[in-house]
Amino acid sequence: MKPENTKKKVIVVGAGISGLVAGIYALKAGFEAEIYESHKVAGGECTGWQRNGYMIDGCIHWLTGTKKGTDLYRIWKTCHALGEDVAVLNNDYITAYQHEGKTYYFYVDLKKLEQELLNISPEDESEIKQLIEIIRDCQELPIPALKPNELLSEEERNNLFAGYMKAGKHLEMGNSMIVREYTERFRSPVIRKMISTVVPEHIALTSLFFTLGTRTSSPGSWPEGGSKVFTQRMKQRFEEMGGAIYLNSPVKNIAIENGKAIGVTLRENNELKRADYIIPATDAHLLLDQFLEGKYKDNFFDYRFNQPESYPLLSATIVSLGVDIDIKDRPHDLCIQAAKPVSVNKSIHSQIVIRHFGFDTGFNPQGKSTIQVLLDDAEYDYWSTLKNTSEDDYRAEKERIANEVIAEIEQVYPEIKGHIKMVDVATPLTTNRYCGAYKGAYMAFVAIPGVKQENHQGYIEGIENMYLAGQWVFPDGGLPMAAIAGKFAVQRICHKEQIEIVS
């Protein structure tokens, strides 16, 4: 069955990854689709920006879903984020670690990785071999990207469950400890540091296993051009299919009549834009507090926002440098022990990861490079208080952190001295200001041991014809889950309309 000649309309709030996917899939299902975005550019947190001629990437370090034949790859291809005409650059290692003048590599190839780790620490052979076995088993972990669980057939559900069987024993262990506890099993401090570089060491071990399985089966890939070009392709695809996207058009609220979502009210002129279905692809806190004006409760989100110790959020201060020399032969992802730990309020960074984008020759002008250091923290309140108290103190603190980071990088890459032409510092406030992200979080609720991880049901009790997208409906979140959520929201609409579920 298909929609009648008079197409029903879907309005998507937010033109981030999830909103763009939702818009494209709504068009594929035969609906009319409009997207309203408060920012002047599409992409949400998957974005990049220019500073003094240098491109700064604010999101992608590696992309899940580049493996052809997978359900997630089909989403990216459908939206033209990936495809035969999109170059995907693969590196042969996930990260590098420098220790006492030597550089060690966490290779993608498991045979090379095992040999590298054994060369570092033969006395850790037993743990090394177990780690390799765990990674190999987790390479087959499926990403549930076909349909929402309630729409899966029995066969589809069984196939999904079978994919988890091989790694099940490892996931049970992964849910019982944090990454730091696991690394203590290794005698070598080098191996401990290498492993804890892959994901934050205070989160559940499951995230490490899943990340390593994903990155070694479908290499930690980089879509050429980075985040901004990635989202531009999706926006172009949406518009080519007949969708309408309205930038600089913030939504004031979602209009509800008799328990049914009937449209959105624009902030600028209070104009009501009517639609048959609404898909909020936004920050969950923004949805509940602003778009629904605090009138609706949601047990899933309310519980998590009120239990920050059990459901922590990740935010970051990002220091980016533009240098007018080519450093493409340097490791693109290098972890070092800081000679002097870099502090962001109470967050102390004794090791930092230096990333550069020299491997993408089209990312910056020839002979120039962007270097980036991401300092994970939970310091939104600190930055907010500082900025509200004194703009000068806020800027001075950003400058101090940048100078400390530069000092550390110059010890490793002395050739950049005198060649730094651009410095940019983005705080959690930056992410909140441009993307509406609660407390500047760049991912949703992080997994920690002993805390049940489950998906949101995809709708708010008491509101018909509104289906949620955005990374917040899944544990951890991130780009792949945001994309899946956009697709799932449209599939739920298809199910309600009793039309063919677009997949």
N, C-alpha and C positions, 0 to 999 in steps of 0.2 A: 504493500500500500504506500501511496505517496500523499503529501499534503495536497489539499484542494487547490484549484487554480488561484484562489486568493490566498497568497502565502501568509502564514502566520509569522509574526516578528519576534525575534530574540534580541534583547538589549544586553550587552555585556558591559559591566562596569570595570574598567581597568584594562589597559593595553600592554600589560606585561606578557610574559611567555604564556601563562595560563589563559589570559584573555584572548590573545591572538589565536591560540589553538582552538578555544571554544568558538570563536567567531568563524574560523575556517570550517570546522566540523558542522556548525549550524548551517552554513551555506551548502555544504556537501549533502546534508540531510534534507535540503529543499526549503529551508526557512529564509526569510529576509533577516539580515543581521546588521546591527549597528554597535559600535564600540565607542564609549565615552571615556576619555582619559584626561586627568587633571594637568599632566605635565605637557611640555611642548614637544616631546619626542615619545615614541613608543618604545617598549622594551622593559619598563619597570626596573627591577634590580639587575636585569641582564642588559647592561649598558656600558658605554665607554664615552670618554670625552676628550676634547683637544685642549692642550695647554702649550702655548708657545710653539705650535707646530708638531708637538709630540702627542701620540695617542695613548691614553691611559685606559686600560681595561678594568672595569669595575666588577667583573663577575667570573667568567670562565677561566679556570686553570686547566681543567680537563673535562671532557664531556662524556657522560654515559649515554649509550644508545647508538654508537657509531657502527656496531656490528650488524651487517646486513642480514635480513631474514628474521630479526627479532621484532616483537610488537612495538617496542619503543622506537626502533629505527623507522618503522612504517609511519609512526606519528611524525617524526622529524621530516621524513621524505614527503608525506602528504602536505605538510606546511611549507615545504621548500626550504626548511632550515638546513637540511642536508639533501644530497642527491648526486647523480652522476656528474653534474657540472660543478660540484662544490668540492674543492680540495680539502682533504683531512690529513693533517700532519701528525705523524706518530713518532714519538721518541722511544728509545730503547730502554729507558729507565724512568722510574717514577720520581725518585728523588736522589740526591747525592748528599753525603755527609763528610765534612772536612774535620779531621782530627790529627793534631800534631803534624801538620804539613802534608798529610796524605788525604786523598779523596776516595771515598768508597761509594759504590753505586747500588741502589735497590732496583735491580733489573726487572724488566717485564717478563723476559724469558726465564722460566722457573729453573732450568738447568744452570743458566748463568748466575741466577740469584743464589742458588744453593751453593755453588762453588765459591762465589764471592763471600758469602757468610762463613763458609768453612775456612776459607783463607784467613778471615779476620779472627775467628775463634774456633779452632778445632775442638776445644773442650766443650763447646756447646752443640756438638754434633747431634745429640739426641733431640734437643729442642728445635734445632734448625730443621731436621728432617720432618718433625711433627708439624712445624709451621708450613713447610712446603706442601705437605699432605693436606693441611687445612685449606690453604689457598687453592690447591687443585680441585678439591671437593666443592669449594664455594664458587668456582668458575661457572658451575652449572646452575647456580641459583637463579631462578626466573624472576624477572621484574613484572609484577601483575599489571600489565598495561592493555589487556584485551578488552575487558568490560568490568564494570563494578561487580563486586562479589554477588550481589543479589540477582544479577542478570545472567550469571554464568549458568550454562547447562551442567548437568551432572558430569558429563564427559569432560567438559572444559575445567570444571573444578577439580576433578581427579587428576587431570594432566598437570594442573598447577601444583597440586599437593605432591605429586610424584617428583617434581623438580626440586622440592625441598628435602626429600628423604635422605639423600646422600650427605647433605651438610647438616642435617638435624642435630647430630650429636655435638657438632662444633657450636651451633647456635645456642644450645643449652648452656654450654660453658661460657659462651660470649655474653649471655644475659646475666651472668652471675658475678662479673667483675669489670672493673674499668681497665682501660688500656695500660695505664701505669702499673697496675698490679700484675698484668700479664708480662710486661717487659722485664719485670724483676726476676723472672725465671731464667733469664739469660745472664751469664757471668760477664760477658763482654759489655762494657759501657758504650762502645761504638754501636753494637747491634741494638741495644736498648734505645739509644738516641735515634737511630735510623727508623726504627719502627714507630716511635712516638712522633716522628715528623709527619707521618702519613695522615693521621687524624689527630685532633686534640686529645691529649692523654687522660683527660678527666671524664671522658664519655664512655659509654658501654663498649665492651670489646667487640660486640656484634658489628658495630659500625666499621671497625678495622677489617674484620673478616670479609664483610660485604664489599668494602672498597677495594681490598686487594684482589678478591675474586673477580670483580668487575674490571679492574684496570689491567689485569694480566690476561683476561680472556678477550677483552675488547680494549686494546691498549689505551692508556690515558691520552685520548686524542684531542687535537686542537683544530676546530674548524677555521680554515684560513680567513684572516681578517678579524677574528675575535668576536666579542659579544655584540658590538653595535651593528656590524655587518650581518651577523647571524639573525638579529631581530628585524633588520631592514628587509631581509629576504622574506620573512614571514609576513610583515606588514604589506609588502608588495603583492604577495600571493593572495592575501585577504582582499585587497582592493581589486586585483585582476579578476577575482571570482565574483565581484559585484558588491562586496561589502563596503559599508561606509564607516570611516573612523574619524572621530572628532577629537582633535588634540586641543589643549588649553580649554577644556570643557569639564571642569570639576562638577561632580554630582553632589547635590545637597543632601538628598535622601532618596530612599526607595519608597515609592508610593504604595500604600497598602489600603485596600478597600474590602471590607467584609472578609478579612483573613486571606485575601488574595493579592499578590503583587501585580500591579497594573501598569507600572512604568517607573520612570525616575524623574526627579525634579532637579533641574540644573541650578547651580548656586548663583550664577551671574544674574539671571532674570526671573527665577522661580518658574520657568517654563516647564510644563509637564510633558515628557516624551513618553507616549504610551507604547506598550508592547504586550504580547501574549505571555512571554516568559522573560524573567530577569536572571542573569547569571552574574553575581558579584564575584569577580576574580581579583579580590583585594586582600589586604591585611585583615585578619579576623577581628582584631580589636577595633579597627576602623569601621568594619561592617556593623558590629554590635552597637558601638557607642555613637557613631555619627550617622551612618546610612539608615540604621533602624532606630536611631534616636534613643537608645537605651530602653526601648519599650518591650523588647523580647529577650528572654533568657535562653541560654543554651548550656546545658549541663556539661557537655564536652569541653567547650572553651572556657566557661566560667571556672570550672575546677582547675584547669591547667594554668590559667592566668593567675589564679589565687594560690598556686602551689609552686612558686618559682624554684624551690630547692629540688623538687621532684621532676619538674619540667623546665629545665634551664633553657635560655636562649643564647644564641651566638651573635655577638656583634663584633665590630673590629674598627681599629684605626689603621688606615692604609696610607703608607708613605710611598710616593712615586717620584722617580727622578728621570729626567731626560738628559742623556749625555750625547755629545757630538762625536762619539767614536763608536766603532763596531766591536761588540763583545760577543758575537754569535758563537765563537769557539769556547767560551766559558760555559760551565754547567748552567743549564737554564733554570734549575731548581736546586739550590744549594743551602743546606742547613749548616750553620756555624755556631760555635759557642761564643757568646758575646764576651769581649774583653771586659766590658763594663755593662752589666745588665741594663736594659732599657725599661724604664718604668712608665706606666700610664696609671696614675693614681696608685691604687693598691695592687694593680696587675704588674708583676715583675717578669720580664722576658729575658731569661738567662741564655736562651738560644733563639736565633732568628733565622728565618728562611728567606733567602734572596732569590727572587725570580726575575728573569728578564725575557723579553719577547723577540730576541734577535733571530730566533729560528724561523720566524715568519717574515720573509724579506719584504712583503708588501705592507707590513704593519706600520713602519716608520720610514721616513726618507732614507735612502741609501747612505750607509755610514753612520747612522744614528741609532740609538737604542733607548728603550724605556726599561727601567729597573723598578721593581716593586717589592716592598716588604709589608706583609699583612700581620698586624699585631692583634691576635684574638683577645678579646676582653669582654667584660660585662660592665662597662663604665659609662653607660648612657647618662645616668643620673649625675655623675661627676661632671661630664662635659656640659650637660644642660645647666647645672648650677653655675658653672664657671662662665658660660656665655651670658647667662641672664644677669650675672653680677657685674661682669666687665668684658666688653668686646676686646679690649686691649689685652687683658689677661688670657682670654681664649686664644687669640692669635699668637701671643707669646708662648703659650704652652705648646701649640702646634709646632712653632719654630724650634723650641727646645727639643722636642721628640725627633723632629726631622734631622736636626744637627747630630743628635746621638746616633741615629740610624746611619747617617752618612759616615760618621767616624768609624763605625763598625764595618761598613761596606768597603771603605777605602783601605782598610787593613787587609782585606781579601783581594780586592781589585784595585791596587794602587794606581793603575793606569787611568782611572777616572778622575783623579785629582786635577783640578783646573779645567775639567771638561763638563761640569754639571751646569746645564743651561736652563733647567726647569726643575722646580720643587713643588709638589702638590701634596697636601695632607687632607684626607677625608676622614672625618670622625663618624661615630654612630649618629650624631645629629644630622650629618649630611645625608645619610641613608634615610632617616626619618623625614627630612625636609622635602626631598625630591621624590620619595617613593611611598611615603605614608607608613613606613614600616615601624611597627610597635617597638619602642626602645632601640630603634636602629638595627633590629635583628635581620640578618641576611639569610637565615634559615629558620624553619619552624622549630617546634619543641624537640630538643636533643634527647636521644636515648641515654638513660643511665641505668645501672643494674637494679633489678628488683622492682622496676616500674613498668607496668603493663603498657605495651605499645599497641595502639589500635587506630583504625581509621575513623574519621567522622562519617556520619550517615549521609552527608551531602545535602541536607536541607535543615531548615530551622522549624521546630515544632510551631504550629499555628500559622504558618505562611505557606499558602499554595503557590505553585507556578514560579517558585524561586529555588534554583539549584546552585549550590556553591561550587566554585572552582578555586584556584589558588593553592599554593604549596601548604597552607595551614591545615588542609583537611587530611594530610598524611603525616605520620611520624617523621621527623627529621626534615622533610621538605626538600628543597633544592630544585634545580631545573627539571630533572626527569619527572619528579612527582608533580610539579606544577603543570607540566605538559599533559600528564595522564589525567590530572584533575579536570583540566579543560575539556578533554575528550569525554570523560565520564559524565560531566554535567549535561552535555548534549545527548549522550546516550540515554540518560534518565528521562530527558524530555521526549525523546523518540518513543521510549517505552510508554510514557503517559499518553502520547498521541496515538499509540498503537500503529506506528509506522515502522518500517524496517530500521533496525538499529545500525547506524552507520559505524563501521569498524575499520 
